[in-house]
Amino acid sequence: MKFSEKLNDYIEQLSCTGKDICNLSGISAASLSRYRNGERVPELGTKPFEDLCCALAQISAQKGKLQITADAVKKAFVSCDDFVSTDKELLRKNFNTLLSALNVNLTQLCQYTNYDASAVFRIRNGSRKPGDAERFASAVASFVTRTMQMPSEIGAVAELIGCDIDEIYDMSVRYAKIKSWLLKQPVQKGRRQQRFKIFKQAG
């Protein structure tokens, strides 16, 4: 099932109108119309997506259909065939963690990946999101894989992504694990992030 079909299914189940959803979610009528006709799909982790799920849950609660919770709606939407589940904010945070932990040379990264330095700066501070998150993560993972090949560097990567160093000596495995970590791994905080820096400096 596509996202638009699932959204329209909820609207039919709840006997509500697009206006009801717009009023509760703050989403514009034009945006909701694009969601409903399949022209656009909101991204996971964005305010419009969260607000849409909460609005549907509120309407269902008002109508006594308590099984349609915000979490249930999210799971249903994420399982849709055309829903891209990449959380770009998570990617941004993990990208910043990687740069800091591994002392990545940004100039070299931009040259290697063909991303403009100003665009990467905006991605880092959250004022811009990569248009294609998979492509961006692939480019970063490829750069790190190819430029960090000393045992101490591979060890730092292993510590960062939470695996054994022996697992990632193979470049193709290292690339896949870094990419997956960028797209899916919740950001580590506090002591462990500090350990990344210490580990890298020690190498």
C-alpha positions in Angstrom: 0.0 0.0 0.0 1.2 3.5 -0.8 1.4 6.4 1.7 -1.5 8.3 -0.1 -3.7 5.2 0.0 -3.0 4.6 3.7 -3.7 8.3 4.5 -7.0 8.2 2.6 -7.9 4.9 4.3 -7.5 6.6 7.7 -9.6 9.6 6.6 -12.3 7.2 5.5 -12.1 5.1 8.7 -12.3 8.2 10.9 -15.0 9.9 8.8 -13.1 13.1 9.0 -12.2 15.8 6.5 -8.9 17.2 5.2 -9.9 20.4 6.9 -10.1 18.6 10.3 -6.6 17.3 9.8 -5.2 20.6 8.7 -6.8 22.4 11.7 -5.2 20.0 14.2 -1.8 19.5 12.5 -1.1 22.9 11.1 -0.3 21.3 7.7 -1.5 23.5 4.8 -4.4 22.3 2.7 -2.1 22.3 -0.3 0.4 20.1 1.4 -2.2 17.7 2.6 -3.7 17.5 -0.9 -0.3 16.5 -2.3 0.0 13.8 0.4 -3.5 12.5 -0.5 -3.0 12.4 -4.2 0.5 10.8 -4.0 2.5 13.8 -5.3 4.5 14.0 -2.1 5.3 11.9 1.0 6.5 13.5 4.3 9.8 12.4 5.7 10.3 10.5 8.9 11.3 12.7 11.8 10.0 15.9 10.3 7.4 18.1 12.0 4.8 17.6 9.3 5.0 13.9 9.6 4.8 13.9 13.4 2.0 16.5 13.4 0.0 14.4 10.8 0.3 11.3 12.9 -0.7 13.2 16.1 -3.7 14.8 14.3 -5.0 11.4 13.1 -4.6 10.0 16.7 -6.5 13.0 18.2 -9.4 12.5 15.8 -9.5 8.8 16.5 -9.5 9.5 20.2 -12.4 11.9 19.8 -14.3 9.3 17.9 -13.6 6.5 20.4 -11.3 4.6 18.1 -8.5 4.2 20.7 -6.6 1.6 18.7 -5.5 4.3 16.2 -2.7 5.8 18.3 0.0 8.1 17.0 2.5 5.2 17.3 0.2 2.9 15.4 -0.2 5.5 12.6 3.6 6.0 12.4 4.2 2.3 12.0 1.5 2.0 9.4 2.9 4.9 7.4 6.6 3.7 7.7 5.6 0.3 6.3 4.1 1.9 3.1 5.8 0.9 -0.1 6.8 4.4 -1.1 7.8 5.7 2.3 11.5 6.6 2.7 12.3 6.0 6.3 15.6 7.8 6.4 15.7 10.2 9.3 17.8 13.1 7.9 18.2 14.8 11.3 19.7 11.5 12.6 22.0 11.4 9.6 23.1 15.0 10.3 23.9 14.3 14.0 25.8 11.1 13.1 27.7 12.9 10.4 28.8 15.5 12.9 29.8 12.8 15.4 31.8 11.1 12.7 33.7 14.3 11.7 34.5 15.0 15.3 35.5 11.5 16.4 37.6 10.7 13.4 39.1 14.2 12.8 38.0 14.0 9.2 39.5 16.6 6.8 36.4 18.4 5.5 38.2 19.9 2.5 39.3 16.5 1.3 35.9 15.0 2.0 34.2 17.7 -0.1 36.6 17.2 -2.9 36.2 13.4 -2.9 32.4 13.5 -2.6 31.8 16.4 -5.0 29.7 18.2 -2.4 30.2 22.0 -2.2 31.8 23.0 1.1 29.1 25.6 1.8 26.4 22.9 1.3 28.2 20.5 3.7 28.4 23.4 6.3 24.6 23.9 6.0 24.0 20.2 6.3 26.1 20.1 9.5 24.2 23.0 11.1 20.8 21.8 10.1 19.9 24.7 7.8 19.9 22.3 4.9 19.2 18.6 4.5 20.8 16.4 1.8 18.4 15.9 -1.0 19.3 12.2 -1.3 20.3 10.9 2.1 21.3 7.5 0.8 23.7 9.1 -1.7 25.2 11.4 0.9 25.7 8.6 3.4 27.3 6.5 0.6 29.7 9.2 -0.4 30.8 9.9 3.2 31.2 6.2 4.0 33.2 5.7 0.8 35.6 8.6 1.7 36.1 7.3 5.3 36.7 3.8 4.1 39.3 4.8 1.5 41.2 7.4 3.6 41.3 5.5 6.9 43.3 2.3 6.3 45.9 2.3 9.1 45.2 -0.2 11.9 44.8 2.7 14.4 42.3 4.5 12.0 40.3 1.3 11.4 40.3 0.8 15.2 38.8 4.3 15.6 36.1 3.6 13.1 35.3 0.2 14.8 35.0 2.1 18.2 32.8 4.7 16.6 30.3 2.4 14.9 30.4 -0.2 17.8 31.9 -3.3 16.2 35.1 -5.4 16.5 38.0 -4.2 14.4 38.4 -7.6 12.8 34.9 -7.3 11.4 35.8 -4.2 9.2 39.3 -4.9 7.8 37.5 -5.8 4.6 36.8 -2.5 2.8 33.4 -3.5 1.4 32.3 -4.5 4.9 33.7 -1.3 6.4 31.9 0.8 3.9 28.6 -1.0 4.4 28.8 -0.7 8.2 29.7 3.0 8.2 26.9 3.8 5.8 24.4 1.8 7.9 25.6 3.5 11.1 25.2 7.0 9.5 21.6 6.3 8.5 20.4 4.3 11.4 22.5 4.4 14.6 21.2 6.7 17.4 23.9 9.3 18.3 26.1 8.3 21.2 26.6 10.9 23.9 28.8 11.7 26.9 31.6 9.4 27.8 31.5 7.1 24.9 31.9 10.0 22.4 34.8 11.3 24.4 36.4 7.8 24.2 36.2 8.1 20.4 38.5 11.1 20.6 40.8 9.6 23.0 41.1 6.4 21.0 41.8 8.4 17.8 44.5 10.5 19.5 46.1 7.4 21.0 46.4 5.9 17.5 
